[in-house]
């Protein structure tokens, strides 16, 4: 599968419909790379012309800002904005809620104004338009799926329905955790905690969240964020349930269920 870069497309005089912002996790983390591949496969199948920045893509600066390093954040953000504006990018899709939140809500004040959508929103739109046709998803037929709300998707941006509607399109049973939607519990990775040890307490937050999910005896824990995916996977492994319970991104579930 060839994924063109913006530089390649521009050199050929082409303009993509959307720029796919891969993000650090989706680029470097082995597990998250599978999410990137699944989403790119979907875009290919439905015929959306998209491009990535490739080596020109740098971190959005979200972890730096959350950790309190405002100077580093602004340096990174200005660099990204210069590249995006140089290519005349209008529309961005990303599979990472952290990238989504900062590009959508915090880049405009620095001169980066784009239409930013999360991959679950695009997937829902493509299913509604009939462009994604789900086969009789034998893989998920009758399976019990619980969805974990990412903080930056849910409470920060009020996106609760899109990921659930995508999952409802499958022939599966969607079960909700007690703390969901506006009351959803953080997986523990937000605010740059993905990159440091948590402060002292009684229980790791990702274990607490994973226990909530596991109490429903699901076959699949669905996430829409690579950070959440990591934290929940670790929680499931901690409880030695990885052979019974899969932690999957919504893009992976859709890619596996497409005709």
N, C-alpha and C positions, 0 to 999 in steps of 0.2 A: 504494500500500500504506500503510494507516494503522497506525502503531505507537503504541499508547497509552502514556501515562506513568503512573506510579504515582498521581500526583495526580488524573489524569482517572478512573482506575479506581476509586479510593477515593471520589471525588465521586459516582460512579454506584452506589456500594455493592457494587462487584465486587472480587474478590480474584484476582490472577493465580496460575497454577500455579507460575510461576518468574519471577524477575527476571533480565532479560538485562543484565549489566554490560558496557557497550560498551567502556569504556577510552579513554584519550587517543588512541591510535593509530587505533583503529576509528572514532573520532569526527572527527578532524582530518586524518589523513593520507589523501590522495586514493586511494592504492593500497589502504590498509587499509579504506577505506570500502566497497570492493567486497566484501571479506570479510564485513563487517557486513551488507551487503544480502543476500549469498548465504545467510548463516545465518538472517537474519530471514525470508527467502523459504521456507526449509525449515520453520521453525517454523510459519509460516502454512499451508503445504501439509498438514502432518500434524495441524493443528488444535490445537496447544498454545497455551493462553492465556498470553501473556507480556506483560510491560510493561518499560519502561526508566525510569530516573530523569530522563532528559532534562537540562534545565538544572540540576537539583539534583545531578547526578553530578559529582563532582570527582575529580581524580587520586587513586589509592589511597595515594600517598606512597612507592611502591616506589623510584623513582629517587632520591628525596631520602635515603631510608634507606641505599640501596646506596652513595650518594656520601658518606655519613657525616654528613648533616644530620638528626640524630635529633629535634631540636626541631621542625623543619618537618614531618617525618614524623608525629609524634604529633599535631600540630595538625590536619593533614589527615585523619588516621585518625579522630580523635575526632569531627570534623565529619561524616564519612561514616557513622560508627556511629550517631550521633544521628539522622540522617535515616533510615537503614535500620531501626533499632529503632522509630522513630516510626511507620513504615509496617507494622511487624510482619513484616518480611521473614524468611522461613524458608529459602528455597531460591534460590541464585544460580547462573546459568550464565554463563561468559565465554569468549571466543575468545582471550584473552591469557593465557599461562602465568604472566606476571609478576603480573597482577592475581589470577589463580587462587591462586598460591602465597601471596601476602601476605594475601588475604582468608581463605584456609583455615587457614594456619598461624600468622599473626602478629597477626591482628585479635582472636582469642579472648582474649588476655591483656589487651586494652584494653576488653573487654566486648562484642565483636562476634562472636556465635556463630551461624554459619549453615551450612547444608549447601551446600557449594560444589562444583560439578562443571565440568569443562572441556568445551568443545563437542564434542571428539572422543569423549568418554565418552558424552555424550547421543546423538550420531549413531550410535555402535555399538549402544547400547540400542534406538534406534528401528529400526535395520536388523534386529536380533535379534527384535524384537517384530513385524516385518513391516509396521510403519507407514511406513517408507521403502521404496518399491518402486523398484528400479533397473531402468530399461529396458535393453535390450541396448545397453550404453553404447558406441555406435559411435565416439563421440569418443575413447574411451580403449581401445577394443578392440585387444588385441595390442600396445598401447603399453608402453614400458619406463618404469616409475616408480621413483624412489628416494626414500626418506623420510629427512628430516633430523630427528634427535631434539633437541628444544628442551631446554636444561639444566634449566629450571624445571619442565618436564613430566616429563622422564626421570629424571635423577639426583636431583633434589630431591624428586620425588613418586612415583617408581617407576611412571610410566604409560608403558608401552612397547607393550602389546598393542592397546589401543583404536584408536589411529590406524591401525595396521597391519591390523587386522581390517576396518576400514572400507574400506581400499584393496583388501584381498583380495576384498571383495564385488564389485569391478569385474572386468570381463573383461580384466585387464591383467597385465603381468608385473612383479612387485615385486622389485627388485634392491637388495641391501644394500651400503652403503659399508663399507670395512674397519673404520673407527672408527664403530661404531653401538651402540645400546642403552647399557649402562653405560659403554662406552668411547667414546661419541659425543664429537665435537669441537665445542666452542662456536663459534657463528657470529661471535662477536666483539662482540655487542650488549649482553650481560648486564652487571650491575654498574654501570649508568649509562653504559657506554661508547657506547651508542646516541647520546648527546648530546655526546660530546667526541671529540677526535682521540686515536688510540691512542698509547701511548708508543713511543719509537724501537725498531726491530727490523729484521729482514731482510725480512719479508714480512707484509702485512696478513693478519690471521687469517681474514677473510671470503673473501679470495682463496684462501687455503690450503684452506678448507672447500669452496668452490665448485669448485676444481680436483679435489678428491676425488670430488665428485659427477659432474663432467663426464667424468672418466676412465672412467665406466661407460657413456658415450654414451647417457644417458637422453633420453626425449622430454619428461618432466616431472620436476621436482624438487618433491616435496610437502613442505609445511611445516605446522605447526600453531600458529604464533606470528607475529604481525605484524612483530615486530622481526627475527626470523629471515628472514622473507620479504623485508624491505628489504635485509638484508645479502647474502643469496644472489642477489637480483636484481642488486645492484650488482656482485657477483662475476662473474655470467654476462655482464653488459654489458661488464665490463672485458676479458673474453676474446672479446668480439664474437660471442657465441653466442645472443643473444636471439631471433634468427629461428628457430633450431633447437630451443631448449630453453625450455620455459615453467616459471616458478616459480609454483606455485599453492597456495593454502590448501586443506586437506582439505574445508572447507565449500563452496568453489567447485567442487571436483571432484564432490562429491555433488549440489550444486544443478544442475550441468550434466548429471548422469546420471539424475536423477529422472524418473519417468513423469509 
